[in-house]
């Protein structure tokens, strides 16, 4: 899959001689390609189900942003003599890949166990060239950054089902209780916009990966030929 989009932004200001001007940014452009493959199967008279897969994506984008820089507490830029804002030429190059597997085992009629794991590798690359538009695009900063992030993320779940005889006695179609644990991950990267808005000429400002431990417990019920459903 390949996707493209474009847009323009603009800001107005004054040059070194006080003459007004309007600066128009260049169109945004991005491309993305991805592939995914999966395999499914079952065993033990259909009491064991499993799925495995591989995923990969490549994405690059480029754009120009205009940032009003070095503003004081009243919102007035102290860089107005230089046009009042910076022009940032930003290009990004990202790629991700992962493989995963998950299995569900119906141990008995009233209990099933599910377990899974995923390995993710993500790379983030960015380059930013910052200039003052009102000073003949003299470079203010020219920075590049690249980082890779990897993580194993597991999940596990147990589900308990009410027996058919109990459902019939209570005129229910379905009743299940469950508990699930899962671990999530999102890679870090670089904040190219903040680097410009702070006027920094150092390296791009990095941010750390984010992780999440998720715990879920609940009950699901259906009754009256599934005309009524209840979940907590």
N, C-alpha and C positions, 0 to 999 in steps of 0.2 A: 504494500500500500504506500502510495506517495501522495503527500498533501502539500498544498501551497496556499499562501495567503499574503495579502499586501495591504498596507495602509500608509498614510502620511501624517506627520505631525508638524507643527510650526509654532514658533514663538516670535514676538516682536521685541525690539530693543533699540539701542542707540549706539553708534560707533564712537570711536575716540574723539570725533569732532562734533558729537551731539546730533548727527544726522540720523533720523529714524530709518529702520529697515525691518523687514520680516524675513526670517529664515525658515525654509521648508526642509524637513527631514526627507530622507530617501525611503522608498517603500520597504516594508518588512518582507522578508522572504524566508521560507523554511521548507525543508524536505524531510520526510520520515519514511523509513522502510522497516518492515518487521516480518518475521516468520515465526510459526508455531507448529509443533507436531505433538500429537497425543496418541497414547495407546491405552486401550481398555481391555479388561478381562475379568473372568470369574472362575471360581473353583469351589470344591467341597459342596457339590450339588447346589450351586448358586448361593451358598451361605457366605462366601468370601468374594468381595468385589475389590478391584484395584484399578487405579489410573496413574499413569506417569506421563511426563511430557518435557519438552524443551522449548524455550522461548528466547528470541533474540531481536533486538531493534537497534537501528542506527538513525540518528537525528542530527541535522545541522541546520543552523539558522543564522541570519545576519540582519541587523537593523541599526538604525541611527536614532538615538534618543537625545533629547534636549532637556537639560536639568538646570533650573535656576539655582545657582550655587552661592554659598557663603552669605545667606540671608541672616539679618539680625532678628531680634525677638519681635519686631514690628512687621516682619515679612518683607522688609526693604533690602534688596541685595546691595552689599557693600562692594560688589564687583560690577556695578552698573557702568563704570567707565570702560569696562572691557566687554560690554555687551550684555551683562547681567546673567548669562547662563553659559554652560559648557555644552559642547557637541561631542557625543560619544559614539564612536564607530565600534559596535560590538559584534563579535562572531562567536558562536558556540558550536562545540562538537561533542556530542554525547553518544555513548553506546552502552547497552545493557544486555546481559544474557543470564539465563537461569535454567535449572532443571529441578524437577519436583516429582514426588510420588505420594500417593495417599491410598490407604487400604481400610475397608470396613468389613468387620467380621461379625456375623450374626451368631453369637455364641450359643444362645438358646432363643426360644420364641419370645422371651420377654426382655432380653438384653442384647445390645450390640455395642461393639467397640470400634472406634475410628482413630487412626493415627496417620500423621503425614509429616513430611519435612521438605524444605525448599532451600536450595543454595542459590544466592543471588550475587552477581558481580556487576557493578556499575562504575562507569568512568565518566567524569565531568571535566570538560576542557573549555576554557573561555579566553578570549583575547579582547582587550579594550584599548583603543587609542582615543585620548581625550584632547580636545583643542578648544581654544577661544575663537568663535566664529568672527568676532569683530577685530581680530588681530591677524588677519590673513592665515587663519588655521595653523598658527604656530603651535606645535605639540606641547601640551602641558604634562601628559603622562602617556606611556606606552607599556602596558602590562599584560602578561600572560600567566595563566595558571592551569594546572592539570592535577587531578587527584583520582584515585581509584578506591572503591569501597566494596567490601565483601561481607557476607553474613549468612549463617545457617539459621533458619526460622522454623521451629517445630509447631505442631498442633496436635491436640488429643481431645477426644470426646467420648462420653459414655451416655447411652440412651436406654431408658427403662420403659417397657410397654405393658399396659394393662392386658391381662389375658382375655381371650374372646368370650369366655363364659361370664366374666365379670362385666364386660361391655354390654352383653345382651341383657343381663339382669338390670342394669342401670340405664338402658336405652341410649347407649352412647355408640358412636361410630369409631372413635379413636381417642386414646388418652396416652400421652407420653410425657415423661420427665427427662431432663437432660442436663448435663454439665459439660462445658467446653472451655478449654484453654488454648490460646493461640498467641504467637509472638509475631509482631509486625516490624518492618524495617523500611526506612526511606533514606536514600543516600544524602550526603552533604554536598557541598559545592562552593561556588563563589558568588558573592553579591556584587555585580558590576555596577549597579545603579548607586548604591551607597558610597562606593569608592569615589564616584564623581561628585555626589552631593556634599560630601565632607571636604572636598578639595584635596583629597589625599593623592600624593604622587608616589606612594609606596605600592606594594603588591596589592592585588585584588583582595577584598575582605572575604575570608573563608567562613563557612558555617559547618557545624558538625552534623553527622547523621542523626536521625530521629528514630527511636525504637519505642515499641508499645507492647505491653503485656495485657492481654485481654482475657477476662474471666466472665463467663456467662452461665447462668443457671435459670431454668424456666420450666414451664408446663404448657403443653399444647393439647387442646381438646376439640373434638368435633361431635355434633349430635344432630338428630332429626334429619337423617340423610344428608348430612353436611350443610344443612341450611343455617346452622349455628356453629360458629367457631369461636374459640376462646384461647387467648395466649397471655401468659404472664412471664 
